Each structure stands twice: as C-alpha cells, then as structure tokens.
Amino acid sequence: MSWFKLLRHDIRAGLFRRRYLVVPFIFVLSCIFCALRRFPETAAAGWMDLVLFSFKGIHPLQRPEDFELPISWFVIMAGSLYLQLDYLLEDLTEAGQQVIVRTVSRRSWFLSKCVWNLLSCCLIMALGLITALVFALMTGGSISLSNTPEVTIYSLDWYMEAPLTVAQTLWIGVGLPLLTITAFTQLQMTLCLLCKPILSFLISTSLLVASLLLSTPWLPGNGAQTVRSSLLGGTLEPLILTAVCGGLLVTGVVVGMIRFHRMDLLRYEE
C-alpha cells in the first residue's frame, strides 16, 4: 500500500467522524461570552474580535489566588485534545495492523497519523472560524480580518488606538493557536504510545493549566493565549512562542516515530 493510500484511509476513517459536529457548539460558547461583554452602542464584536476572544486565555497572574479558569478557552483547548485522543490506538486493532503489514514501513504508518493529526486540527480551526463568522454576521459585527479597537478594549482588556494589521491578527489569533493545538495533540498522541490514553490526556491538560498559571514562552500553551502576546500588551513575543510550539511539534513527531518503531504491536490486537 502506498503512503498516499494510507493517508486517504486515515482521512476517511479519522476525519469524517460525527464527533467533529460538536466543534461549532464549543466555539459558539466563546462567542456568546464575548457578546455578553458591555460594548459601546456603536461597536459590535467582529469576526476577528470573536476569534481573538476565543483564544484570549488570561492575563499573567500577579498572585496565585487570583487564578480563575477561562472556561471557554479551556473547553476549546481540552476539547480538541479529547476529540483526538482515541484514533491512533483504535487503528492499532487487528484490522489496523493489517494496514501496517501492507504498508511494510512503520515510519510511513506513523507519519500518516501525524498528517492526520495536522489535518484534524485544521478542521477544528476551520469550523471555529466559520462559527465565529456566522455569529458575527448574525449579531451585526464586521467580517474584517483585523480587530476592532473599540471592542478590544472591553473584550481583551487592552487599550489600543489602531487595529492590528491583518498579518498580526491572523498570526496571533489563528496561526499560533492552530500550531499550539497541533503541538499538544501531537504530544498527546506520542504519549499514548508510552502510557495509558487517560494519563496522556491528563498530562496534556495539566500542561495547559500550567500555561495559564505561568506566563513563560517555554510553556507552549501560552501560544494560544492572545492576551499574553506582546502585540496586545503582553510580555511574550509571538516569534518565540511560534518557535517553542514548532519545537514541541517536531519533538513529538520524532519521539513518537522512534517509540512506534520499537513497540510490540501484538498487545494491541483484539
């Protein structure tokens, strides 16, 4: 079996699952929280305002007792992890092992799963963007690819006179969150080869919580928190956050490939 046929199998079996229908409901929750903010009568949350709010996170903590879990952010991030949790191990059943035998190379099989992981994260982000777009149109917001300064003051608690550029908005509002989600789901997928799935999920979500508690570029969860970005008054440089998330993603792929190459697959047979 060629690698492209293997990838087609993963796309068909891994992407076309009903569970992804829950993604719009996850993002609409964040959009509702944003719309409930008190904006000036002349202002309405636009498309990118809703996206930036969805990945707002929290401002750096001055004291540990000030911590308050950002529900909508955590649901999006942890929900993405949960949606991706079981596919790798499900495909290591007897039927899935037949595919491995036909592909000959374990490396090809695992790389196909990594591409599936990337595509599934892109699907989650695309559904989130569409949800925010529809919500903005229904509530009278703009569909501009930049933020609205009057809305940013109230939604992200940061005063700004001029909007971000389109490139800056897409970088910290779409690109970095997508890279962060992909890195975390890749980490979780690799951990599933080392420990029980529930433990890998708990480790990944614990890193998300740690990223809320500590504002440091070395905790990759900060990459999906727009208020931590220096472009919106934070102290973390988007370029460094991008490099850290990219490093975690590459490390997850390499470690997972090495681990999978050395695994005894017979214990996964059903």
Steps between C-alpha positions, in 0.01 A plus 500: 500500500640841402531779756232705325252213521584470868439872549171471312401225743581724799310793351195285432505319834637779719351823366149401397378434852185639654683620809630803310144631482545610863774748405263784393319471833833531682588819315153653515527485880803728481321730252207533740734586789658768282162642392394528865778752563388862531605666175423858394169531315683583179728194518435130439740208518622417152632173358858535620391652831312178571798288393744698715263468795461126448873461557526780756620288791575714805734786584818409692422438865625742763410257781413127480172561683388723211478198271166449329463228238397648161219256426452561127877493430548181698202330334644576156852384584415195713209415270738486203720259694206280589373485141842372386564261786397157376558476124865387508436212739173406330693455178742263676234229520527184295350671194735794539801271532414347164544847355841524669604168348391614154692828531818312605648815661396591852642845437254557217210387718591737784574794269157454348352530849699820555361650179152390608557680830595820318200478268259431783630804691456708183143368479433603860638848435306533173176408673579750775567777247179426313307503828647839596427637152135393509461633855650837398263530204199412716589758766589787269878474530748561220672226305830684488819299537620742767376586846281793607686721754178608674411134555852393598490740797207311651556147371874467558539775763765681299482857372614558145446790263564317172408143401758231444603432144334208325825302519535562874137409568520176303834414661398527867129425450511209255852382419645477851190339656489248215868418544452471877204263468689291245808481724293395802302236312824364352648487850191315622517256209865423578425460870230246408784277378673531837213483749125459532285742293334651806841573650622661178185718497554602863867587436406715200221682682728552799742680269214719383418595860870562572506735200217698658683526830840595357558759230813361339574418135638161604150377583348464152143553618581871517504503121122462495440790741467821303522728806845361576629622161711814491278620215214535747682630804650174621866422556547197274632536146292315238814395314639322807163340573485377140848348528418324830174354369671394179776335702247308709324385184819375335615333823167322532528365146861382540453341843176337391662356189789354700265355760263352243788340311604310816153404627355153531172538312363159585362621833260731313330217314134442577 
